[in-house]
Structure formats: structure tokens, C-alpha cells
Amino acid sequence: MSIVVENVSKHYGKQKALNEISFEVKPGEIVGFLGPNGAGKSTMMKIITAYIPATSGKVQVCGMDVSKEPMKIKRLMGYLPEQNPLYHEMYVKEFLLFIAGLHKLNNKKKRVSKIIKKVGLELEQHKKIQMLSKGYKQRVGLAQALLHDPDVLILDEPTSGLDPNQLKEIRALIKQIGAEKTVMLSTHIMQEVEAICDRVIIINRGNMVANDTVENLGSVLQSKDQIRVEFEQAMEKKDLESIHGVIGVKKVSPTVWTLQHDPKVEIRNQLFQLAVDNKTTVLTLQKETTKLEDIFKALTSSPVEEN
């Protein structure tokens, strides 16, 4: 395992930022680390990257104990924190050459040029960092995290401030990196996790509330199926509620309805027959699945019981 977290807790006085968190991340896996603001995500990432110590518990990265060999671990790891620390008065290429020197890399210029191309900074490399947009500053931060070719990459809000085109490019880059390295990323963008992550870990108020694939989490939470149906003409709610197996009916518009139903009951034929009885037709019929955003809300909207 690239990352092994065992019963990690972090206390700030009487406040519990993390409460006995345990999980593993395998080589070549991209894991989304999610939680509401203040849930403890950044704290956990700082512990994994050896920037702050845990109050209790154990963290291993590439088989080494974080508390015992922090410098070795930092050499194997790339870290992009949420508050991206950059030297704004330096030029982009100058800054990356400086970072390459700190890592004591061979062929610094060649490596820097390769990373600049990889993250799309060719046109910006001769500009001062303070002149860059937030999105390009994020790219510089990602470049410094990748510069020394780490085995493990920890990214805290890596796409913050990017426009839609930049989002697509950076997501593709993270996906590409994940084929070779272990990637753990924190984000508030659910579509990002659905697009690139193999697995999701969700914490709430310092407690882990989920650790699984999006598909598995959805099947566990979804005790009833949901169908969205559009009729050619307006329908009455009471007629839809009368269908055998329907549990709930929600009106989207006079002609569009969302129906929750018992998964053991097939209701599509009944919908077509209802349309015939009402002298109308079904225009569209679509099964809706539980999205990550729904899962996140369900798992983090209620208070977590203290152990």
C-alpha cells in the first residue's frame, strides 16, 4: 500500500479535528477525499505529508512511518496545499528551477521544461508569478508538486480557480498521473470526483462516514428506484400516485414528473397504459441514479455521534 492510515486522531485542545480515522490507498489509485468545510480534510492531508503530527494513531507512506522518517517521505511525495505557497516575485521558470535545486535534481533545466509543457505553462513561463491568474498559479503549484517525480501525490483543491477549459485539461492530467502514481485529492466539485476518482472517502466532523466506490455507495443508499417521465399533455398527481409500486411523486412541471418506486415493481408498462387512458403519450422515460452529490448530502447533513 502507498498510504496506510491507522486509527489517526488529531486534537486541538478539547476539539477533535480527527477521530480514529483508518483507510488505505493503493498504488495507481486515485482517491477522492471529501467532506464539508471544517470536516478535517486538510488536517488529514497535513498529517500524511508530515507537516503536522497526529495526536494518536499511525500513518505509513510507501512502507515508512511518517512520524519517524518525515524527510524521506517528503522526497517521495508531491503536495499541493489548499493555500498554494508561491514566491510571487519570481518568474515561473525561475521558481521551478529553484524548487528543482532544493530537490537536488539532475538535469534541472530538462526536467523543468518537461513539467512546464506537461501542465501547460509554456506561454507563461517567463512571467512573474504575481502576474498570473489564479488558474495559472494553480498550475505552477501542480508543477512544483510533480517536479521531483513523486510516487504519491496529495492535492488539496487542485482545480480551484480554473475555468472550464482548464478544468478539463487538469482533470485529464490528474487521470494520466493516476495511472502511474498514487493520487489523493480533496475537492468540493462532485463532478470532478465522479470523472476521475476510483474511490471516495468521506469524512464528517472528524469521523469517516464512507469509503467505497461511487457506484457501491449509491446502491447502498438507494433503497428505491427513481424514474423521470415526460408526457405530451399535463397529468394529475393523484393518477400517478395510483400506480402500483409508486412510493413518491414529485412535480417538475405539469407534463414532467419524477416517480420513486419499489425496485421490485416494474412501473413502465403502467405509465404507458396511464398515458393511453388519458389520451396522451409518453415523450421520454428515464431512470435516474443516485449521484455523488446526493450521497454526500445524505452522509454529511446529520450530526455524527461521538464514540
VENKALIN-V226540 format. One record per run of one state. SS is the DSSP state (~ for helix, > for strand, _ for the rest). FROM is the first residue (numbers start at 1). LEN is the number of residues. If there is no record, write none. Layout:
ss->SS from->FROM len->LEN
ss->SS from->FROM len->LEN
This chain:
ss->_ from->1 len->2
ss->> from->3 len->10
ss->_ from->13 len->2
ss->> from->15 len->11
ss->_ from->26 len->4
ss->> from->30 len->5
ss->_ from->35 len->6
ss->~ from->41 len->8
ss->_ from->49 len->7
ss->> from->56 len->6
ss->_ from->62 len->2
ss->> from->64 len->2
ss->_ from->66 len->4
ss->~ from->70 len->6
ss->_ from->76 len->1
ss->> from->77 len->4
ss->_ from->81 len->10
ss->> from->91 len->1
ss->~ from->92 len->11
ss->_ from->103 len->5
ss->~ from->108 len->11
ss->_ from->119 len->3
ss->~ from->122 len->3
ss->_ from->125 len->3
ss->> from->128 len->1
ss->~ from->129 len->3
ss->_ from->132 len->2
ss->~ from->134 len->13
ss->_ from->147 len->5
ss->> from->152 len->5
ss->_ from->157 len->7
ss->~ from->164 len->15
ss->_ from->179 len->3
ss->> from->182 len->5
ss->_ from->187 len->3
ss->~ from->190 len->7
ss->_ from->197 len->2
ss->> from->199 len->6
ss->_ from->205 len->2
ss->> from->207 len->6
ss->_ from->213 len->1
ss->~ from->214 len->8
ss->_ from->222 len->3
ss->> from->225 len->7
ss->_ from->232 len->5
ss->~ from->237 len->5
ss->_ from->242 len->4
ss->> from->246 len->6
ss->_ from->252 len->4
ss->> from->256 len->6
ss->_ from->262 len->6
ss->~ from->268 len->10
ss->_ from->278 len->4
ss->> from->282 len->7
ss->_ from->289 len->3
ss->~ from->292 len->9
ss->_ from->301 len->7
